[in-house]
């Protein structure tokens, strides 16, 4: 493997060969000691069994702690084909960090895998292992930051470097923080960019052809790198430097992480500049709601109740983002100030929907019968926003006098969000009464998916053992999301008698659901059979009926093992390095006009491919690699949303991959960015259990544009579904995509 870590930065390159071509300086077969005999035996087992060898063999070799043992592991890495066994090698290379004649090739191998490994799982494993090498890891992490590697790897490398770093690294962190794209190009040119411009102009005048030269890779700065570096140097920065950072980067959604980091440090120091920025920021409706909410926190911290009138006026404005309005409500409620409370009480029941909801939330700490009676009127409000805020407030007060009206609303409302809120509120007020549990069981077999799943979630939360039969029956429900809730509810019981029904249903599952069932059985029994339904069936028939449920204290230590077992597959479908484990997946793809823009160029004077072409190529590869029984759909979105198959993923049984690939090939960029529309359409297909969403810009059109509101809407849609969202940003680092992946247990990948 050719090293991506460039020679000028690698002082040891002349001493150490590239990791992929390391050869033993002392042949193993020449050794004669007992330990060396053991090493030969272990290497022979690897050569004979390859990926079927016990990972303990790798561990035993690493424990020898010699140069020869390290070289055996590097050769074994090339022989293994599975991610599982290769990762086992990478993790063990950390044990050579303090071995004088072995740490350089061992850690260089980790650095090379981190920067150019094909598998994202292996790249991440390599970089995390370097972060555990306290003696020499920092050097290699620094080289990765300065290498033309994937942004997420460079950013993680810098995070780990900061953990290991000290005062001697502050100047370098400052350089990363200050670096511009122009400087990155100059550095790639060896600092000769200006001279090269002059030479190009002269050649143009003389019609000369440019001389052939080696392509020069650019190590681009990123916003996340700057923000991480800023976090490292902040303690040494003057308030003026921090203020300039806020001034320079505030208001731009892309640079917001830098401005936010500097702003928070100013606020932590109690700087007057922080309050000045907060005053300016809170009054700007064109700035992001999340940043204005941060400003509100600073204002309340410094001024307390004296800021109430100003903040209430802002909350009442129709242009105020929901995230800011909710934050103001929480801050004012938290003050528990009598003067502030008087102002808030005057607002209850007045204004339009958002204003009414704000007043209800802002008075949540006040326990007063007259107020509660006034709030109850919101149950009949036609605005769902007011109704939901009312229900939550009454539930928090456990107001039994509202039960009758809430019961009526549950039967009458057609709004799914309101219905779920009523169900949640009543459950909280009834507080587990048997009669209510019986009502919930009736809703648990309802035809409506959201109502059914909401009821089942409530029953699960209450933890009643007399509901086991209901969950056993729901375990075979046609809808996957209902089966998933039932599976987790049965797992909660930790009863050996329930292993049989779980194993039996697993025989009918596939894709993500097979993994969910396998993980549940693993957490109950500790048996490492993964998603193999047939193996679980053989185990249960032979010994499972007499098995013991493992103690919950053991589960956490076994989870890492479960993840490693999952990596045993040698290959599989991927989308931008994210493994596709689902058999019911929706690809939500941005085809807006900006997707015709080029990706970031890797080389000087050479732009990248158009974003749309990069997306189409990766999508085509993923479709070709999907398992034969996998169901999928493609939902391109721009100003509107299309679907490859309007009838959803189930209809892809009747379609061919060739048809899908032809459809992908016809996609072209045009229009705005309706991110919410694409996600909403994917959620409308109840068979979808996993979404891959790709976008290159902030939402610009659609029913919801504000990123925070999109996040909240998706969270609400997913409350009873448990859909996993994997997100890919192209060209820009999009916070909304990071949020979606983080909230649902998915993976976020940024493509420059």
Secondary structure in CASP SS format (residue, H / E / C, confidence):
PFRMAT SS
TARGET T0000
AUTHOR 0000-0000-0000
METHOD secondary structure of the structure
MODEL  1
X C 1.00
X C 1.00
X C 1.00
X C 1.00
X C 1.00
X C 1.00
X H 1.00
X H 1.00
X H 1.00
X C 1.00
X C 1.00
X C 1.00
X C 1.00
X C 1.00
X C 1.00
X C 1.00
X C 1.00
X C 1.00
X H 1.00
X H 1.00
X H 1.00
X C 1.00
X C 1.00
X C 1.00
X C 1.00
X C 1.00
X C 1.00
X H 1.00
X H 1.00
X H 1.00
X C 1.00
X C 1.00
X C 1.00
X H 1.00
X H 1.00
X H 1.00
X H 1.00
X H 1.00
X H 1.00
X H 1.00
X H 1.00
X H 1.00
X H 1.00
X H 1.00
X H 1.00
X H 1.00
X H 1.00
X H 1.00
X H 1.00
X H 1.00
X H 1.00
X H 1.00
X C 1.00
X C 1.00
X H 1.00
X H 1.00
X H 1.00
X H 1.00
X H 1.00
X H 1.00
X H 1.00
X H 1.00
X H 1.00
X H 1.00
X C 1.00
X C 1.00
X H 1.00
X H 1.00
X H 1.00
X H 1.00
X H 1.00
X H 1.00
X H 1.00
X H 1.00
X H 1.00
X H 1.00
X H 1.00
X H 1.00
X H 1.00
X C 1.00
X C 1.00
X C 1.00
X H 1.00
X H 1.00
X H 1.00
X H 1.00
X H 1.00
X H 1.00
X H 1.00
X H 1.00
X H 1.00
X H 1.00
X H 1.00
X H 1.00
X H 1.00
X H 1.00
X C 1.00
X C 1.00
X C 1.00
X C 1.00
X C 1.00
X C 1.00
X H 1.00
X H 1.00
X H 1.00
X H 1.00
X H 1.00
X H 1.00
X H 1.00
X H 1.00
X H 1.00
X H 1.00
X H 1.00
X H 1.00
X H 1.00
X H 1.00
X C 1.00
X C 1.00
X C 1.00
X H 1.00
X H 1.00
X H 1.00
X H 1.00
X H 1.00
X H 1.00
X H 1.00
X H 1.00
X H 1.00
X H 1.00
X H 1.00
X H 1.00
X C 1.00
X C 1.00
X C 1.00
X C 1.00
X C 1.00
X H 1.00
X H 1.00
X H 1.00
X H 1.00
X H 1.00
X H 1.00
X H 1.00
X H 1.00
X H 1.00
X C 1.00
X C 1.00
X C 1.00
X C 1.00
X C 1.00
X H 1.00
X H 1.00
X H 1.00
X H 1.00
X H 1.00
X H 1.00
X H 1.00
X H 1.00
X H 1.00
X H 1.00
X H 1.00
X H 1.00
X H 1.00
X H 1.00
X C 1.00
X C 1.00
X H 1.00
X H 1.00
X H 1.00
X H 1.00
X H 1.00
X H 1.00
X H 1.00
X H 1.00
X H 1.00
X H 1.00
X H 1.00
X H 1.00
X C 1.00
X C 1.00
X H 1.00
X H 1.00
X H 1.00
X H 1.00
X H 1.00
X H 1.00
X H 1.00
X H 1.00
X C 1.00
X C 1.00
X C 1.00
X C 1.00
X H 1.00
X H 1.00
X H 1.00
X H 1.00
X H 1.00
X H 1.00
X H 1.00
X H 1.00
X H 1.00
X H 1.00
X H 1.00
X H 1.00
X H 1.00
X H 1.00
X C 1.00
X C 1.00
X C 1.00
X C 1.00
X C 1.00
X C 1.00
X C 1.00
X C 1.00
X C 1.00
X C 1.00
X E 1.00
X C 1.00
X C 1.00
X C 1.00
X C 1.00
X C 1.00
X H 1.00
X H 1.00
X H 1.00
X H 1.00
X H 1.00
X H 1.00
X H 1.00
X H 1.00
X H 1.00
X H 1.00
X H 1.00
X H 1.00
X H 1.00
X H 1.00
X C 1.00
X C 1.00
X H 1.00
X H 1.00
X H 1.00
X H 1.00
X H 1.00
X H 1.00
X H 1.00
X H 1.00
X H 1.00
X H 1.00
X H 1.00
X C 1.00
X C 1.00
X C 1.00
X C 1.00
X C 1.00
X C 1.00
X H 1.00
X H 1.00
X H 1.00
X H 1.00
X H 1.00
X H 1.00
X H 1.00
X H 1.00
X H 1.00
X H 1.00
X H 1.00
X H 1.00
X H 1.00
X C 1.00
X C 1.00
X C 1.00
X H 1.00
X H 1.00
X H 1.00
X H 1.00
X H 1.00
X H 1.00
X H 1.00
X H 1.00
X H 1.00
X H 1.00
X H 1.00
X C 1.00
X C 1.00
X C 1.00
X C 1.00
X C 1.00
X C 1.00
X H 1.00
X H 1.00
X H 1.00
X H 1.00
X H 1.00
X H 1.00
X H 1.00
X H 1.00
X H 1.00
X H 1.00
X H 1.00
X H 1.00
X H 1.00
X H 1.00
X H 1.00
X H 1.00
X H 1.00
X H 1.00
X H 1.00
X H 1.00
X H 1.00
X H 1.00
X H 1.00
X H 1.00
X H 1.00
X H 1.00
X H 1.00
X H 1.00
X C 1.00
X C 1.00
X C 1.00
X C 1.00
X C 1.00
X H 1.00
X H 1.00
X H 1.00
X H 1.00
X H 1.00
X H 1.00
X H 1.00
X H 1.00
X H 1.00
X H 1.00
X H 1.00
X H 1.00
X H 1.00
X H 1.00
X C 1.00
X C 1.00
X H 1.00
X H 1.00
X H 1.00
X H 1.00
X H 1.00
X H 1.00
X H 1.00
X H 1.00
X C 1.00
X C 1.00
X C 1.00
X C 1.00
X C 1.00
X C 1.00
X C 1.00
X H 1.00
X H 1.00
X H 1.00
X H 1.00
X H 1.00
X H 1.00
X H 1.00
X H 1.00
X H 1.00
X H 1.00
X C 1.00
X C 1.00
X C 1.00
X C 1.00
X C 1.00
X C 1.00
X H 1.00
X H 1.00
X H 1.00
X H 1.00
X H 1.00
X H 1.00
X H 1.00
X H 1.00
X H 1.00
X H 1.00
X H 1.00
X H 1.00
X C 1.00
X C 1.00
X C 1.00
X H 1.00
X H 1.00
X H 1.00
X H 1.00
X H 1.00
X H 1.00
X H 1.00
X H 1.00
X H 1.00
X H 1.00
X H 1.00
X H 1.00
X H 1.00
X C 1.00
X C 1.00
X C 1.00
X H 1.00
X H 1.00
X H 1.00
X H 1.00
X H 1.00
X H 1.00
X H 1.00
X H 1.00
X H 1.00
X H 1.00
X H 1.00
X H 1.00
X H 1.00
X C 1.00
X C 1.00
X C 1.00
X H 1.00
X H 1.00
X H 1.00
X H 1.00
X H 1.00
X H 1.00
X H 1.00
X H 1.00
X H 1.00
X H 1.00
X H 1.00
X H 1.00
X H 1.00
X H 1.00
X H 1.00
X C 1.00
X C 1.00
X C 1.00
X H 1.00
X H 1.00
X H 1.00
X H 1.00
X H 1.00
X H 1.00
X H 1.00
X H 1.00
X H 1.00
X H 1.00
X C 1.00
X C 1.00
X C 1.00
X C 1.00
X C 1.00
X H 1.00
X H 1.00
X H 1.00
X H 1.00
X H 1.00
X H 1.00
X H 1.00
X H 1.00
X H 1.00
X H 1.00
X H 1.00
X H 1.00
X H 1.00
X H 1.00
X C 1.00
X C 1.00
X H 1.00
X H 1.00
X H 1.00
X H 1.00
X H 1.00
X H 1.00
X H 1.00
X H 1.00
X H 1.00
X H 1.00
X C 1.00
X C 1.00
X C 1.00
X C 1.00
X C 1.00
X H 1.00
X H 1.00
X H 1.00
X H 1.00
X H 1.00
X H 1.00
X H 1.00
X H 1.00
X H 1.00
X H 1.00
X H 1.00
X H 1.00
X H 1.00
X H 1.00
X C 1.00
X C 1.00
X H 1.00
X H 1.00
X H 1.00
X H 1.00
X H 1.00
X H 1.00
X H 1.00
X H 1.00
X H 1.00
X H 1.00
X H 1.00
X C 1.00
X C 1.00
X C 1.00
X C 1.00
X H 1.00
X H 1.00
X H 1.00
X H 1.00
X H 1.00
X H 1.00
X H 1.00
X H 1.00
X H 1.00
X H 1.00
X H 1.00
X H 1.00
X H 1.00
X H 1.00
X H 1.00
X C 1.00
X C 1.00
X C 1.00
X C 1.00
X C 1.00
X C 1.00
X C 1.00
X H 1.00
X H 1.00
X H 1.00
X H 1.00
X H 1.00
X H 1.00
X H 1.00
X H 1.00
X H 1.00
X H 1.00
X C 1.00
X H 1.00
X H 1.00
X H 1.00
X C 1.00
X C 1.00
X C 1.00
X C 1.00
X C 1.00
X H 1.00
X H 1.00
X H 1.00
X H 1.00
X H 1.00
X H 1.00
X H 1.00
X H 1.00
X H 1.00
X H 1.00
X H 1.00
X H 1.00
X H 1.00
X H 1.00
X H 1.00
X C 1.00
X C 1.00
X C 1.00
X C 1.00
X C 1.00
X C 1.00
X C 1.00
X E 1.00
X E 1.00
X C 1.00
X C 1.00
X E 1.00
X E 1.00
X C 1.00
X C 1.00
X C 1.00
X C 1.00
X E 1.00
X E 1.00
X E 1.00
X E 1.00
X E 1.00
X E 1.00
X E 1.00
X C 1.00
X C 1.00
X H 1.00
X H 1.00
X H 1.00
X H 1.00
X C 1.00
X E 1.00
X C 1.00
X C 1.00
X C 1.00
X C 1.00
X E 1.00
X C 1.00
X C 1.00
X E 1.00
X C 1.00
X C 1.00
X C 1.00
X E 1.00
X H 1.00
X H 1.00
X H 1.00
X H 1.00
X H 1.00
X H 1.00
X H 1.00
X H 1.00
X H 1.00
X H 1.00
X H 1.00
X H 1.00
X H 1.00
X H 1.00
X H 1.00
X C 1.00
X C 1.00
X C 1.00
X C 1.00
X C 1.00
X E 1.00
X E 1.00
X E 1.00
X E 1.00
X E 1.00
X E 1.00
X E 1.00
X C 1.00
X C 1.00
X C 1.00
X E 1.00
X C 1.00
X C 1.00
X C 1.00
X C 1.00
X C 1.00
X C 1.00
X C 1.00
X H 1.00
X H 1.00
X H 1.00
X H 1.00
X H 1.00
X H 1.00
X C 1.00
X C 1.00
X H 1.00
X H 1.00
X H 1.00
X H 1.00
X H 1.00
X H 1.00
X H 1.00
X H 1.00
X H 1.00
X H 1.00
X C 1.00
X C 1.00
X C 1.00
X C 1.00
X C 1.00
X C 1.00
X C 1.00
X C 1.00
X H 1.00
X H 1.00
X H 1.00
X H 1.00
X H 1.00
X H 1.00
X H 1.00
X H 1.00
X H 1.00
X H 1.00
X C 1.00
X C 1.00
X C 1.00
X C 1.00
X C 1.00
X E 1.00
X E 1.00
X E 1.00
X E 1.00
X E 1.00
X E 1.00
X C 1.00
X C 1.00
X C 1.00
X C 1.00
X C 1.00
X C 1.00
X C 1.00
X C 1.00
X C 1.00
X C 1.00
X C 1.00
X H 1.00
X H 1.00
X H 1.00
X H 1.00
X H 1.00
X H 1.00
X H 1.00
X H 1.00
X H 1.00
X H 1.00
X H 1.00
X C 1.00
X C 1.00
X C 1.00
X C 1.00
X C 1.00
X C 1.00
X E 1.00
X E 1.00
X E 1.00
X E 1.00
X E 1.00
X E 1.00
X E 1.00
X C 1.00
X C 1.00
X C 1.00
X C 1.00
X H 1.00
X H 1.00
X H 1.00
X H 1.00
X H 1.00
X H 1.00
X H 1.00
X H 1.00
X H 1.00
X H 1.00
X C 1.00
X C 1.00
X C 1.00
X E 1.00
X E 1.00
X E 1.00
X E 1.00
X C 1.00
END
